[in-house]
Amino acid sequence: MRTPRTAAVLLAAIALAAAGCSSTGGKGSQEKADGASGGGKAASTPRLKLAMVTHSGEGDTFWDIVQRGAKDAAAKDNAEFLYAANKEGKEQASLVQAYIDQKVDGIVVTLAKPEAVKAVVKKAVAAGIPVVTINSGGQFSAEVGALSHIGQDESVAGEAVGEELNRRGKKKAVCVIHEQGNVSLEERCAGVRKTFKGSVENLNVDGTNMPGTTSSVEAKLQSSKDIDAVVTLGAPFAAASVQARQTAGSKAEIDTFDLNAEVVKRLKAKEVGFAVDQQPYLQGYLAIDELWLNKTNGNVIGGGKPVLTGPALVAEKDVPALEKLTADGTR
């Protein structure tokens, strides 16, 4: 696993912070956190109701892993976990408003469509509901009054990908954006373009239509035979691009942001070159744990500064360490 220096120190600090928050935190003791499976006891603090609202589209396995981390933290923290998602900013804002109306004890939210969501998040903070932002739109977190932002710096992650493409001798890349208007996805491609010595072209696809996504990537590879790298911005789109490459008769390397069991399988088969791991389990776990810590002990993880969970680059050599974890749904 290769971790850019800008993130390495903070990743180590996060691991220590997660361990220090609770003796039952993390993957190694998740069964203990869940009274039903491991017989462990939840925290004795007052029962809380904590909600998460994301911009997830249908079928995006990334958010299953985020939810897994959040649920494990909620079980440990004696909290009820509520989840809702919509890829449209206006609908996401309505979901946040619904949780404000329910007077939940804390809200975790993504800011992929910040202009549509910022106002209602500020409204939650004004109502005395603590907010933690995760994953997307970290640059807007302080503006909306969130306790902190937990995720990776998307520009830094993109730059790391550009540098890795250089190391692999690539010359022409296409960056596949699966959700138009998502500021974090655009930042990733911009980061790739900043450090990659070759050329980068963005390709917008409809991420909720996987056959359409496959066809779009296939058409691009057929029309531009000199493309030697396809960078997808989410794990499900790596498999689609592998299929598109095969059908198009292209030799382009498929690289991707994010992990799941399918990506690890394809890393092992050398069908994917490398993946960027932003540790979604940690994003969900730390966000819920921070709300609990803030409500019960006045803590703010990271002192209000962004808490980085990535990026780390993983490749075929990392597969043995990742296979069981991805199968368990925590990486």
C-alpha positions as CSV (number, residue, x, y, z in Angstrom):
1,M,0.0,0.0,0.0
2,R,1.4,3.4,-1.0
3,T,0.3,6.4,1.1
4,P,1.1,9.9,-0.1
5,R,3.1,11.8,2.5
6,T,0.5,14.4,2.9
7,A,-1.9,11.9,4.3
8,A,0.4,9.3,6.0
9,V,0.8,11.2,9.3
10,L,-2.9,12.0,9.6
11,L,-3.8,8.4,8.8
12,A,-1.7,7.2,11.6
13,A,-3.2,9.8,13.9
14,I,-6.7,8.7,12.9
15,A,-5.9,5.1,13.8
16,L,-4.7,6.1,17.2
17,A,-7.8,8.4,17.7
18,A,-10.2,5.6,16.8
19,A,-8.4,3.2,19.1
20,G,-8.5,5.7,21.9
21,C,-12.2,6.6,21.6
22,S,-13.3,3.2,22.7
23,S,-11.9,-0.2,23.5
24,T,-14.6,-1.7,21.3
25,G,-13.9,0.4,18.2
26,G,-12.7,-0.8,14.8
27,K,-12.9,-3.9,12.7
28,G,-11.1,-6.2,15.1
29,S,-13.8,-5.8,17.7
30,Q,-16.9,-5.0,15.7
31,E,-18.6,-8.2,16.9
32,K,-18.2,-7.0,20.5
33,A,-19.8,-3.7,19.6
34,D,-22.8,-5.5,18.3
35,G,-24.6,-7.0,21.3
36,A,-26.6,-9.4,19.0
37,S,-23.5,-11.0,17.5
38,G,-20.8,-10.7,20.2
39,G,-22.5,-10.3,23.5
40,G,-20.8,-7.0,24.2
41,K,-22.6,-4.1,25.9
42,A,-23.2,-0.7,24.4
43,A,-22.2,2.5,26.1
44,S,-24.1,3.5,29.2
45,T,-24.6,7.0,28.0
46,P,-28.1,8.3,27.2
47,R,-29.7,6.9,24.0
48,L,-29.1,9.1,21.0
49,K,-30.7,9.3,17.6
50,L,-28.1,10.0,14.9
51,A,-28.8,10.5,11.2
52,M,-26.8,10.3,8.0
53,V,-27.8,11.8,4.7
54,T,-25.6,11.2,1.6
55,H,-25.7,11.7,-2.1
56,S,-25.5,8.0,-2.9
57,G,-26.9,6.7,-6.2
58,E,-28.6,3.3,-6.5
59,G,-26.2,0.4,-6.4
60,D,-23.1,2.3,-5.2
61,T,-21.4,-0.2,-2.9
62,F,-19.2,2.5,-1.4
63,W,-22.0,3.7,0.7
64,D,-22.7,0.2,2.1
65,I,-19.2,0.3,3.6
66,V,-19.8,3.8,5.0
67,Q,-23.0,2.6,6.6
68,R,-21.3,-0.5,8.0
69,G,-18.8,1.7,9.9
70,A,-21.6,4.0,11.1
71,K,-23.7,1.1,12.3
72,D,-20.8,-0.4,14.2
73,A,-20.1,2.9,15.9
74,A,-23.8,3.4,16.7
75,A,-24.0,0.0,18.3
76,K,-21.0,0.8,20.5
77,D,-22.4,4.2,21.4
78,N,-25.9,3.2,22.3
79,A,-27.3,5.2,19.4
80,E,-30.1,4.7,16.9
81,F,-28.7,5.1,13.4
82,L,-30.9,6.5,10.7
83,Y,-29.9,6.7,7.0
84,A,-31.3,8.3,3.9
85,A,-29.8,9.2,0.5
86,N,-30.5,10.9,-2.8
87,K,-28.2,11.9,-5.6
88,E,-30.1,15.1,-6.3
89,G,-29.1,18.0,-4.1
90,K,-32.6,19.4,-3.7
91,E,-33.9,16.0,-2.5
92,Q,-30.9,15.6,-0.2
93,A,-31.7,18.9,1.4
94,S,-35.3,17.7,2.0
95,L,-34.0,14.6,3.8
96,V,-31.9,16.8,6.1
97,Q,-34.9,18.9,6.8
98,A,-36.9,15.8,7.7
99,Y,-34.3,14.9,10.3
100,I,-34.3,18.4,11.7
101,D,-38.0,18.1,12.1
102,Q,-37.5,14.8,13.9
103,K,-35.2,16.6,16.3
104,V,-32.4,14.1,15.9
105,D,-29.3,14.4,18.2
106,G,-26.8,14.8,15.3
107,I,-26.5,14.7,11.6
108,V,-23.8,13.4,9.2
109,V,-24.0,14.8,5.7
110,T,-22.2,14.9,2.4
111,L,-21.7,18.2,0.5
112,A,-21.4,16.8,-3.1
113,K,-24.0,19.4,-4.2
114,P,-23.1,22.2,-1.8
115,E,-25.2,25.0,-3.2
116,A,-28.3,22.9,-2.8
117,V,-27.5,21.6,0.7
118,K,-25.6,24.3,2.5
119,A,-28.6,26.4,3.7
120,V,-30.4,23.5,5.3
121,V,-27.2,22.3,7.0
122,K,-26.8,25.8,8.5
123,K,-30.4,25.5,9.6
124,A,-29.6,22.3,11.5
125,V,-26.7,23.9,13.3
126,A,-28.8,26.9,14.2
127,A,-31.3,24.5,15.7
128,G,-28.6,23.1,18.0
129,I,-28.1,19.9,16.1
130,P,-24.3,19.1,15.7
131,V,-23.3,18.3,12.2
132,V,-20.3,16.4,10.8
133,T,-19.6,16.4,7.1
134,I,-18.0,13.5,5.4
135,N,-16.6,12.4,2.0
136,S,-17.5,15.4,-0.2
137,G,-17.3,19.2,-0.1
138,G,-14.9,19.4,2.7
139,Q,-14.0,23.0,1.7
140,F,-17.5,24.0,2.7
141,S,-17.6,22.2,6.0
142,A,-16.5,25.2,8.2
143,E,-18.8,27.5,6.3
144,V,-21.9,25.5,7.2
145,G,-20.9,25.3,10.9
146,A,-20.0,21.6,11.0
147,L,-17.8,20.3,13.8
148,S,-15.4,18.9,11.3
149,H,-15.0,17.1,7.9
150,I,-14.0,13.5,7.7
151,G,-12.7,12.1,4.3
152,Q,-9.9,12.4,1.9
153,D,-8.7,15.6,0.2
154,E,-10.0,15.0,-3.3
155,S,-7.4,17.2,-5.0
156,V,-4.5,15.4,-3.2
157,A,-6.0,12.1,-4.1
158,G,-6.2,13.0,-7.8
159,E,-2.7,14.3,-7.7
160,A,-1.5,11.0,-6.3
161,V,-3.2,9.2,-9.2
162,G,-1.5,11.4,-11.7
163,E,1.8,10.7,-10.2
164,E,1.2,7.0,-10.2
165,L,0.2,7.1,-13.9
166,N,3.5,8.9,-14.6
167,R,5.3,6.1,-12.7
168,R,3.6,3.5,-14.9
169,G,4.6,5.4,-18.1
170,K,1.0,6.3,-19.2
171,K,0.5,9.0,-21.8
172,K,-3.2,9.6,-22.3
173,A,-5.9,9.1,-19.8
174,V,-9.7,9.4,-19.7
175,C,-11.3,10.3,-16.3
176,V,-14.8,8.9,-16.0
177,I,-17.2,11.2,-14.0
178,H,-20.3,9.2,-13.0
179,E,-22.3,12.0,-11.5
180,Q,-22.3,15.4,-13.2
181,G,-22.2,18.4,-10.8
182,N,-20.5,16.5,-8.0
183,V,-17.7,18.8,-6.9
184,S,-15.6,16.1,-5.4
185,L,-15.5,14.0,-8.6
186,E,-14.5,17.1,-10.5
187,E,-11.7,17.8,-8.0
188,R,-10.4,14.3,-8.5
189,C,-10.1,14.7,-12.2
190,A,-8.6,18.1,-11.8
191,G,-6.0,16.7,-9.4
192,V,-5.1,14.0,-11.9
193,R,-4.6,16.6,-14.6
194,K,-2.4,18.7,-12.3
195,T,0.3,16.1,-11.9
196,F,-0.1,13.8,-14.9
197,K,2.5,14.6,-17.5
198,G,0.3,13.2,-20.3
199,S,-3.2,14.4,-21.4
200,V,-6.4,13.9,-19.5
201,E,-9.9,14.1,-20.9
202,N,-13.1,13.9,-18.8
203,L,-15.9,11.6,-19.8
204,N,-19.3,12.2,-18.2
205,V,-21.5,9.1,-17.8
206,D,-24.8,8.3,-16.0
207,G,-23.6,6.3,-13.0
208,T,-27.1,5.0,-12.3
209,N,-27.2,3.3,-15.7
210,M,-24.4,0.7,-15.7
211,P,-25.0,-0.7,-19.2
212,G,-25.0,2.9,-20.5
213,T,-21.8,3.6,-18.6
214,T,-20.1,0.6,-20.1
215,S,-21.2,1.6,-23.6
216,S,-19.9,5.2,-23.2
217,V,-16.5,4.0,-22.0
218,E,-16.4,1.4,-24.9
219,A,-17.2,4.1,-27.4
220,K,-14.5,6.4,-26.1
221,L,-11.9,3.6,-26.3
222,Q,-12.9,2.7,-29.8
223,S,-12.8,6.3,-31.0
224,S,-9.5,7.1,-29.3
225,K,-7.2,4.1,-29.7
226,D,-4.2,5.9,-28.1
227,I,-5.9,6.0,-24.6
228,D,-3.7,3.9,-22.3
229,A,-5.4,4.6,-19.0
230,V,-9.0,4.8,-17.8
231,V,-9.5,6.3,-14.4
232,T,-12.9,5.6,-12.8
233,L,-14.0,7.5,-9.7
234,G,-16.0,4.7,-8.0
235,A,-15.5,1.0,-7.5
236,P,-18.6,-0.2,-9.4
237,F,-17.4,1.6,-12.6
238,A,-14.1,-0.2,-12.7
239,A,-15.7,-3.5,-13.6
240,A,-17.8,-1.7,-16.2
241,S,-14.7,-0.3,-17.7
242,V,-12.9,-3.6,-17.7
243,Q,-15.8,-5.0,-19.8
244,A,-15.8,-1.9,-22.1
245,R,-12.0,-2.4,-22.6
246,Q,-12.5,-6.0,-23.6
247,T,-15.3,-5.2,-26.0
248,A,-13.4,-2.3,-27.6
249,G,-10.2,-4.4,-28.0
250,S,-8.3,-1.8,-26.1
251,K,-5.1,-2.3,-24.1
252,A,-5.8,0.7,-21.7
253,E,-5.1,0.1,-18.0
254,I,-8.1,0.5,-15.8
255,D,-7.5,2.2,-12.5
256,T,-10.0,3.4,-10.0
257,F,-10.9,5.3,-6.9
258,D,-12.4,3.2,-4.0
259,L,-12.4,-0.4,-3.0
260,N,-14.9,-3.2,-2.8
261,A,-14.6,-7.0,-3.1
262,E,-15.0,-6.9,-6.9
263,V,-12.1,-4.4,-7.3
264,V,-9.8,-6.6,-5.1
265,K,-10.8,-9.6,-7.2
266,R,-9.8,-7.7,-10.4
267,L,-6.6,-6.4,-8.9
268,K,-5.7,-10.0,-8.2
269,A,-6.5,-10.9,-11.8
270,K,-4.5,-8.0,-13.1
271,E,-7.6,-6.5,-14.7
272,V,-7.2,-3.3,-12.6
273,G,-3.9,-1.7,-12.1
274,F,-4.4,0.1,-8.8
275,A,-7.1,1.6,-6.6
276,V,-7.3,4.6,-4.3
277,D,-8.6,3.7,-0.9
278,Q,-10.2,6.5,1.1
279,Q,-11.4,4.1,3.8
280,P,-15.2,4.6,3.7
281,Y,-15.7,2.4,6.8
282,L,-13.6,4.9,8.8
283,Q,-15.6,7.8,7.4
284,G,-18.9,6.4,8.7
285,Y,-17.4,5.1,12.0
286,L,-15.6,8.3,13.0
287,A,-18.5,10.6,12.0
288,I,-21.0,8.8,14.2
289,D,-18.4,8.4,17.0
290,E,-17.6,12.1,16.8
291,L,-21.3,13.1,17.2
292,W,-21.5,10.8,20.2
293,L,-18.3,12.1,21.7
294,N,-19.4,15.7,21.2
295,K,-22.8,15.1,22.8
296,T,-21.5,13.2,25.8
297,N,-18.1,14.7,26.3
298,G,-17.8,17.9,24.3
299,N,-15.1,16.4,22.0
300,V,-14.3,17.5,18.4
301,I,-12.1,15.0,16.5
302,G,-9.3,16.8,14.7
303,G,-9.9,20.0,16.7
304,G,-12.2,21.2,13.9
305,K,-9.7,20.7,11.1
306,P,-10.3,18.2,8.3
307,V,-9.6,14.6,9.3
308,L,-8.1,12.7,6.3
309,T,-8.9,9.1,5.8
310,G,-6.9,8.8,2.5
311,P,-5.7,8.5,-0.1
312,A,-3.7,5.3,-0.1
313,L,-2.9,3.5,-3.3
314,V,-3.3,-0.3,-3.3
315,A,-2.3,-2.7,-6.0
316,E,-2.0,-6.5,-6.7
317,K,0.6,-6.9,-3.9
318,D,-1.9,-5.7,-1.3
319,V,-4.6,-8.2,-2.3
320,P,-3.8,-10.9,0.4
321,A,-4.4,-8.3,3.2
322,L,-7.5,-6.9,1.6
323,E,-9.5,-10.0,0.5
324,K,-11.1,-10.9,3.8
325,L,-11.7,-7.3,4.8
326,T,-13.5,-6.5,1.6
327,A,-15.5,-9.7,1.8
328,D,-16.6,-8.7,5.3
329,G,-17.7,-5.3,4.0
330,T,-15.3,-3.1,6.0
331,R,-12.9,-2.1,3.2
